[in-house]
């Protein structure tokens, strides 16, 4: 029994992944994307799954890192987002970074080629029509005002929002490699085997302090009146906001020099600015952790104070946009359905997860749930011992609704495990190995319940 198509509203990472999982279940799906008829403040193309901020999916280490574990789980469940990321990988040390144009193109091509997927361009204004009985709302952190207002009117909750800042991108040819050098922290190899994936620009103590002073004095883009009370997300603070918190804050954050050796001196620099490859050609590099809301002229002036970037040519300067998310522990059930209107599921960053892979992971689960429902079936949630299950449990029931904020996947969300052997760092590494081994085993057992029902 298949009761009509599933409608997915929003063609970002979560919506694209959700549509793919529904189609893999043998259920027709209509994917609605408002671009290019209506653009957002952050998107620059009409491509599905466009990456608007970093091009990094973060660590790909499935043994010692929670997001790397999430990568592994999604690959095992046939994730389109992970397939496209793997196929469009660029060097990034231990991280999985992608050519953003190739990645978006691969996601869209796969969806267009699937016989059960229909892509419709145009905005879904307000709540989806009542005759859409099975809907996934994956409108992302840049949900249109009409949709946000409609959701708020139904849930009775105040919309929660935070600012997300975008890092600048530099043309590689404009970087001075007499001062900068290529190296990954601790020479760690990434998924592609490259141990020198990052451009490193070193600062001595005098240069660092001058840079901090310039950041603190730099002119910033003014807030609009309605934006003034909106908090930043702590995991994506603008660098000038971090600089305000103390002179050393950046040196222990995105400018930390650990695991790096300046080949000119043979020593670790006082501070460092890292740039990561942003496209497959290796012509563009983004400034890691350098989200900012400085005015564009100020960005050019201040960032050219960094050794190696004195003549930097910027393909894109930093920016800022407002992100919106639900108070999910209050308004969503364990299948990501809106309690007030169960025909509506939500997926992606609007549910209160933070990060590309976390958003796509919620899309994957929403697609599995919706595909099963279309067939008159139900599936159990993934175990909370898995990365997918831990995120889902946190968003729908584990977080405190009174203080709910967006969350990246991390081992703190997982149920504890028996005391691992060892001491200090060794004990910590053993704990992570035990958590990831348990997760992958439990995911394998859970995934067998999907075979023949919702996963092709």
C-alpha positions as CSV (number, residue, x, y, z in Angstrom):
1,X,0.0,0.0,0.0
2,X,1.4,3.4,-1.1
3,X,-0.9,6.3,-0.3
4,X,0.2,8.9,-2.7
5,X,3.7,10.5,-3.1
6,X,5.7,11.9,-0.2
7,X,6.4,15.6,-0.5
8,X,9.7,17.0,0.6
9,X,9.9,20.7,1.0
10,X,13.5,22.0,0.6
11,X,16.3,20.9,-1.6
12,X,19.2,21.3,0.7
13,X,21.3,18.4,2.1
14,X,18.5,17.2,4.4
15,X,15.8,17.4,1.8
16,X,17.9,15.8,-0.9
17,X,18.9,12.9,1.4
18,X,15.3,12.5,2.6
19,X,14.0,12.3,-1.0
20,X,16.6,9.8,-1.9
21,X,15.7,7.5,1.0
22,X,12.0,7.7,0.2
23,X,12.7,6.8,-3.5
24,X,15.0,3.9,-2.4
25,X,12.0,2.6,-0.5
26,X,10.1,2.3,-3.7
27,X,7.8,5.3,-2.9
28,X,7.2,8.2,-5.3
29,X,8.5,11.5,-4.0
30,X,8.2,15.1,-5.1
31,X,11.0,17.4,-4.0
32,X,10.1,21.1,-3.8
33,X,12.8,23.7,-4.0
34,X,12.0,27.4,-4.2
35,X,15.3,28.5,-5.8
36,X,15.8,30.1,-8.3
37,X,12.3,31.6,-8.2
38,X,13.1,32.8,-4.7
39,X,16.7,33.0,-3.4
40,X,18.0,33.2,0.1
41,X,20.4,35.6,1.7
42,X,23.2,32.9,1.6
43,X,22.7,30.8,-1.5
44,X,24.3,31.8,-4.8
45,X,23.1,29.0,-7.1
46,X,19.9,27.1,-7.7
47,X,21.7,23.7,-7.2
48,X,20.3,21.1,-4.9
49,X,22.4,20.5,-1.7
50,X,24.4,23.7,-2.2
51,X,27.0,24.2,0.5
52,X,26.7,27.8,1.7
53,X,29.4,27.9,4.4
54,X,32.5,25.6,4.7
55,X,33.1,22.8,2.2
56,X,34.2,20.5,5.0
57,X,32.2,17.5,6.4
58,X,34.7,17.6,9.3
59,X,36.6,14.5,10.6
60,X,36.3,11.2,8.7
61,X,37.8,9.2,11.5
62,X,35.2,6.6,12.4
63,X,37.1,5.2,15.3
64,X,37.9,8.3,17.3
65,X,35.5,11.0,16.2
66,X,31.7,11.1,16.5
67,X,31.2,12.9,13.2
68,X,33.5,10.4,11.5
69,X,31.3,7.7,13.0
70,X,28.2,9.4,11.6
71,X,29.9,9.4,8.1
72,X,30.4,5.6,8.5
73,X,26.8,4.9,9.6
74,X,25.3,7.0,6.7
75,X,27.5,5.2,4.2
76,X,26.2,1.9,5.4
77,X,22.7,3.1,5.0
78,X,23.2,4.1,1.4
79,X,23.4,7.9,1.9
80,X,23.3,9.9,-1.3
81,X,25.1,12.8,0.5
82,X,28.0,10.6,1.5
83,X,28.2,9.0,-1.9
84,X,28.4,12.5,-3.5
85,X,30.9,13.7,-0.9
86,X,33.2,10.7,-1.4
87,X,33.1,11.1,-5.2
88,X,34.0,14.8,-5.0
89,X,36.6,14.8,-2.2
90,X,39.4,17.3,-2.1
91,X,42.5,17.1,0.2
92,X,41.8,18.1,3.8
93,X,44.1,16.2,6.1
94,X,42.0,14.0,8.4
95,X,38.8,15.8,7.3
96,X,36.4,15.0,4.5
97,X,36.1,18.1,2.4
98,X,34.5,18.4,-1.1
99,X,34.5,20.4,-4.2
100,X,31.2,22.2,-3.5
101,X,30.2,22.6,-7.2
102,X,30.9,18.9,-8.0
103,X,29.1,17.8,-4.8
104,X,25.9,19.7,-5.5
105,X,25.9,18.6,-9.1
106,X,26.3,14.9,-8.2
107,X,23.4,15.1,-5.7
108,X,21.1,16.7,-8.2
109,X,22.1,14.4,-11.1
110,X,21.3,11.3,-8.9
111,X,17.9,12.6,-7.9
112,X,17.0,13.7,-11.5
113,X,18.0,10.2,-12.8
114,X,15.8,8.4,-10.3
115,X,12.5,7.3,-11.8
116,X,10.5,7.9,-8.6
117,X,11.8,11.4,-8.0
118,X,10.1,14.5,-9.3
119,X,11.8,17.9,-8.7
120,X,9.4,20.9,-8.7
121,X,10.7,24.5,-8.5
122,X,8.8,27.1,-6.6
123,X,8.1,28.2,-3.1
124,X,5.6,26.3,-0.8
125,X,4.1,29.2,1.0
126,X,2.8,28.6,4.5
127,X,1.9,25.2,5.7
128,X,1.8,22.4,3.0
129,X,-1.7,21.8,1.6
130,X,-3.9,19.5,3.7
131,X,-4.2,16.9,0.9
132,X,-0.4,16.3,1.2
133,X,-0.7,13.4,3.7
134,X,3.0,12.6,4.1
135,X,5.3,15.6,4.1
136,X,8.9,16.2,5.2
137,X,9.8,19.9,5.8
138,X,13.5,20.4,5.3
139,X,13.6,24.1,4.7
140,X,16.8,24.5,6.6
141,X,18.2,27.3,8.7
142,X,17.1,29.8,6.0
143,X,13.4,28.9,6.2
144,X,11.3,31.5,4.4
145,X,9.3,34.0,6.5
146,X,5.9,32.6,5.4
147,X,6.8,29.0,6.3
148,X,8.3,30.1,9.6
149,X,5.3,32.1,10.6
150,X,3.0,29.2,9.7
151,X,5.0,26.8,11.8
152,X,5.0,29.2,14.7
153,X,1.3,29.7,14.5
154,X,0.8,25.9,14.8
155,X,3.3,25.1,17.4
156,X,2.6,28.1,19.6
157,X,6.4,28.3,20.2
158,X,8.5,31.4,19.7
159,X,10.9,30.9,16.8
160,X,14.4,30.4,18.0
161,X,17.2,31.7,15.9
162,X,21.0,32.2,15.8
163,X,23.5,33.9,13.5
164,X,25.7,31.8,11.3
165,X,28.8,33.5,9.8
166,X,30.5,32.5,6.6
167,X,34.3,32.2,6.1
168,X,36.2,33.9,3.3
169,X,37.7,32.0,0.3
170,X,41.1,32.9,-1.1
171,X,42.6,32.3,-4.6
172,X,45.6,29.9,-4.1
173,X,47.7,31.8,-6.6
174,X,47.6,34.9,-4.4
175,X,49.1,33.1,-1.4
176,X,52.8,33.7,-0.7
177,X,54.4,30.3,-0.2
178,X,57.7,31.9,0.8
179,X,55.9,32.5,4.1
180,X,53.1,29.9,4.1
181,X,53.6,26.1,3.8
182,X,51.5,23.0,3.3
183,X,51.0,20.6,6.3
184,X,48.1,18.9,8.2
185,X,48.2,18.9,12.0
186,X,50.5,16.1,13.2
187,X,51.0,15.2,9.5
188,X,47.8,13.2,9.7
189,X,46.6,11.6,6.5
190,X,43.1,12.3,5.3
191,X,40.7,10.0,3.4
192,X,42.6,10.6,0.2
193,X,46.0,9.9,1.8
194,X,47.2,13.5,1.7
195,X,49.2,14.5,4.9
196,X,49.8,18.1,3.7
197,X,46.3,19.3,2.9
198,X,46.3,22.7,4.7
199,X,48.0,25.9,3.8
200,X,49.5,27.3,7.1
201,X,50.2,31.0,7.6
202,X,52.3,31.6,10.7
203,X,52.2,34.6,13.1
204,X,54.8,35.5,15.7
205,X,53.7,37.1,18.9
206,X,53.9,40.6,17.7
207,X,52.0,39.9,14.5
208,X,49.4,38.0,16.4
209,X,48.8,40.8,18.9
210,X,48.5,43.4,16.1
211,X,46.0,41.1,14.3
212,X,43.9,40.8,17.4
213,X,43.9,44.6,17.9
214,X,42.8,45.1,14.3
215,X,40.0,42.6,14.7
216,X,38.8,44.4,17.8
217,X,38.9,47.8,16.1
218,X,37.4,46.6,12.8
219,X,34.1,48.0,11.6
220,X,31.3,45.4,11.5
221,X,28.1,45.1,9.6
222,X,25.2,46.6,11.7
223,X,22.4,44.5,13.0
224,X,18.9,45.1,11.8
225,X,16.5,46.0,14.6
226,X,14.8,42.5,14.6
227,X,18.2,40.8,14.7
228,X,19.6,42.5,17.8
229,X,18.4,39.9,20.3
230,X,19.4,36.9,18.3
231,X,22.2,34.8,19.9
232,X,25.1,33.3,18.0
233,X,25.6,29.6,17.9
234,X,28.6,28.9,20.0
235,X,30.1,26.4,17.5
236,X,30.2,29.0,14.7
237,X,31.3,32.3,16.4
238,X,32.7,35.1,14.3
239,X,36.4,35.5,14.9
240,X,35.9,39.1,16.0
241,X,33.5,37.9,18.7
242,X,36.1,35.3,19.8
243,X,38.8,38.0,19.9
244,X,36.6,40.1,22.2
245,X,36.7,37.3,24.8
246,X,40.4,37.6,25.3
247,X,43.7,38.1,23.5
248,X,44.5,34.4,23.7
249,X,41.1,33.0,22.7
250,X,41.8,32.7,19.0
251,X,45.3,31.2,19.7
252,X,43.5,28.4,21.5
253,X,40.8,28.2,18.9
254,X,41.0,28.3,15.1
255,X,44.5,29.9,15.2
256,X,46.0,27.2,17.5
257,X,49.5,26.1,16.2
258,X,49.6,22.6,17.7
259,X,50.8,19.8,15.5
260,X,52.5,22.2,13.1
261,X,56.1,23.0,12.4
262,X,57.2,26.1,10.4
263,X,59.8,24.6,8.0
264,X,61.7,27.9,7.9
265,X,62.3,27.9,11.7
266,X,61.9,24.3,12.6
267,X,59.6,25.4,15.5
268,X,55.9,25.7,16.2
269,X,54.7,29.2,15.4
270,X,53.0,31.4,18.0
271,X,49.7,31.2,16.1
272,X,48.7,30.1,12.7
273,X,45.9,30.7,10.2
274,X,45.0,27.5,8.2
275,X,43.3,27.4,4.8
276,X,41.7,24.3,3.4
277,X,41.2,23.4,-0.2
278,X,37.7,24.3,-1.4
279,X,37.5,22.9,-5.0
280,X,38.7,19.9,-6.9
281,X,41.1,22.1,-9.0
282,X,42.9,23.2,-5.9
283,X,42.5,26.9,-7.0
284,X,40.4,28.0,-4.0
285,X,41.1,27.8,-0.3
286,X,38.9,28.8,2.6
287,X,40.1,30.3,5.8
288,X,39.3,27.6,8.5
289,X,37.2,28.9,11.4
290,X,37.3,32.5,10.1
291,X,33.6,33.1,10.0
292,X,33.1,36.9,10.3
293,X,30.7,39.8,10.1
294,X,33.3,42.4,9.5
295,X,32.5,44.8,6.7
296,X,34.0,43.6,3.4
297,X,36.6,46.4,3.2
298,X,37.7,45.7,6.7
299,X,38.1,42.0,5.9
300,X,40.4,42.7,3.0
301,X,42.5,45.1,5.0
302,X,42.8,43.0,8.2
303,X,43.2,39.6,6.6
304,X,46.1,40.9,4.5
305,X,47.9,41.5,7.7
306,X,48.4,37.7,7.9
307,X,51.8,36.6,6.7
308,X,51.4,34.9,3.4
309,X,48.1,36.7,2.6
310,X,49.5,40.2,2.1
311,X,48.4,40.1,-1.5
312,X,45.5,37.8,-1.1
313,X,42.8,37.8,-3.7
314,X,39.4,36.8,-2.3
315,X,36.9,34.8,-4.3
316,X,34.4,35.3,-1.6
317,X,34.4,37.4,1.6
318,X,32.8,36.5,4.8
319,X,29.1,37.2,5.6
320,X,26.4,36.5,8.0
321,X,22.8,35.2,7.9
322,X,20.1,34.4,10.4
323,X,19.3,30.8,11.0
324,X,16.0,29.5,12.4
325,X,15.3,26.2,14.3
326,X,12.4,24.5,16.2
327,X,12.3,23.8,19.8
328,X,12.2,20.2,18.8
329,X,12.1,18.5,22.2
330,X,8.8,20.2,22.7
331,X,7.2,20.0,19.3
332,X,8.5,16.8,17.6
333,X,7.9,13.2,18.4
334,X,10.4,10.3,18.1
335,X,9.8,10.0,14.3
336,X,10.4,13.7,13.7
337,X,6.7,14.3,13.3
338,X,5.1,17.6,14.4
339,X,3.0,16.7,17.4
340,X,0.3,19.2,16.4
341,X,0.2,18.0,12.8
342,X,1.6,14.4,12.5
343,X,1.4,14.4,8.7
344,X,4.4,16.8,8.8
345,X,7.9,15.6,9.6
346,X,10.9,17.9,9.9
347,X,14.5,17.2,9.0
348,X,17.8,19.0,8.9
349,X,19.0,22.1,10.7
350,X,15.5,23.3,11.4
351,X,15.3,20.5,13.9
352,X,18.2,21.8,15.9
353,X,21.1,19.8,14.7
354,X,24.2,21.7,13.6
355,X,26.4,20.7,10.7
356,X,26.1,19.4,7.1
357,X,26.3,15.7,8.0
358,X,24.1,16.0,11.0
359,X,21.5,17.7,8.9
360,X,21.7,15.1,6.2
361,X,21.5,12.4,8.9
362,X,18.2,13.8,10.0
363,X,17.1,13.8,6.4
364,X,18.0,10.2,6.1
365,X,16.0,9.2,9.1
366,X,13.0,11.3,8.1
367,X,13.1,9.7,4.6
368,X,13.2,6.2,6.2
369,X,10.3,7.0,8.5
370,X,8.2,8.6,5.7
371,X,8.9,5.9,3.2
372,X,7.8,3.2,5.7
373,X,4.7,5.2,6.6
374,X,3.7,5.4,2.9
375,X,3.8,1.6,2.8
376,X,1.6,1.3,5.9
377,X,4.6,0.2,8.0
378,X,6.6,1.6,10.8
379,X,10.3,1.2,11.7
380,X,11.9,1.5,15.1
381,X,14.2,4.4,15.7
382,X,18.0,3.6,15.5
383,X,19.5,2.7,18.8
384,X,20.7,5.6,21.0
385,X,24.1,3.9,21.0
386,X,24.5,4.9,17.3
387,X,25.4,8.4,16.1
388,X,22.1,8.7,14.2
389,X,20.2,7.4,17.2
390,X,22.0,9.6,19.7
391,X,21.3,12.7,17.6
392,X,17.6,11.8,17.1
393,X,17.2,11.0,20.8
394,X,18.8,14.3,21.8
395,X,16.7,16.4,19.5
396,X,13.3,14.7,20.2
397,X,13.6,13.9,23.9
398,X,17.0,14.2,25.5
399,X,17.6,17.9,25.4
400,X,16.2,20.4,27.9
401,X,13.5,22.3,26.0
402,X,13.9,25.3,28.2
403,X,17.5,25.9,27.0
404,X,17.6,24.0,23.7
405,X,20.3,25.1,21.3
406,X,21.6,23.6,18.0
407,X,23.9,20.6,18.6
408,X,26.7,18.8,16.6
409,X,27.0,15.1,17.1
410,X,29.5,14.3,19.9
411,X,30.2,11.4,22.2
412,X,28.5,13.2,25.1
413,X,25.2,12.3,23.5
414,X,25.9,8.6,23.6
415,X,24.9,6.2,26.5
416,X,28.0,5.5,28.6
417,X,30.0,2.3,28.2
418,X,31.8,0.1,30.8
419,X,35.1,1.6,32.0
420,X,37.7,1.2,29.3
421,X,41.2,0.1,30.1
422,X,44.2,2.5,30.4
423,X,44.8,5.9,31.9
424,X,44.7,9.5,30.7
425,X,44.7,9.9,26.9
426,X,45.0,6.2,26.3
427,X,41.8,5.6,28.3
428,X,40.0,8.3,26.3
429,X,41.1,6.7,23.0
430,X,40.0,3.3,24.2
431,X,36.6,4.7,25.3
432,X,36.0,6.2,21.9
433,X,37.0,2.9,20.2
434,X,34.5,1.0,22.4
435,X,31.8,3.6,21.7
436,X,32.3,3.4,17.9
437,X,32.6,-0.4,17.8
438,X,29.3,-0.7,19.8
439,X,27.6,1.8,17.5
440,X,28.5,0.1,14.3
441,X,27.5,-3.3,15.6
442,X,24.1,-2.0,16.9
443,X,23.6,-0.1,13.5
444,X,24.2,-3.4,11.6
445,X,21.6,-5.2,13.7
446,X,19.1,-2.4,13.4
447,X,19.7,-2.0,9.6
448,X,18.7,-5.7,9.1
449,X,15.2,-4.7,10.2
450,X,15.0,-2.4,7.1
451,X,15.9,-5.0,4.5
452,X,13.0,-5.7,2.1
453,X,10.8,-3.0,3.8
454,X,12.3,0.4,3.3
455,X,15.9,0.1,2.1
456,X,16.5,-1.1,-1.5
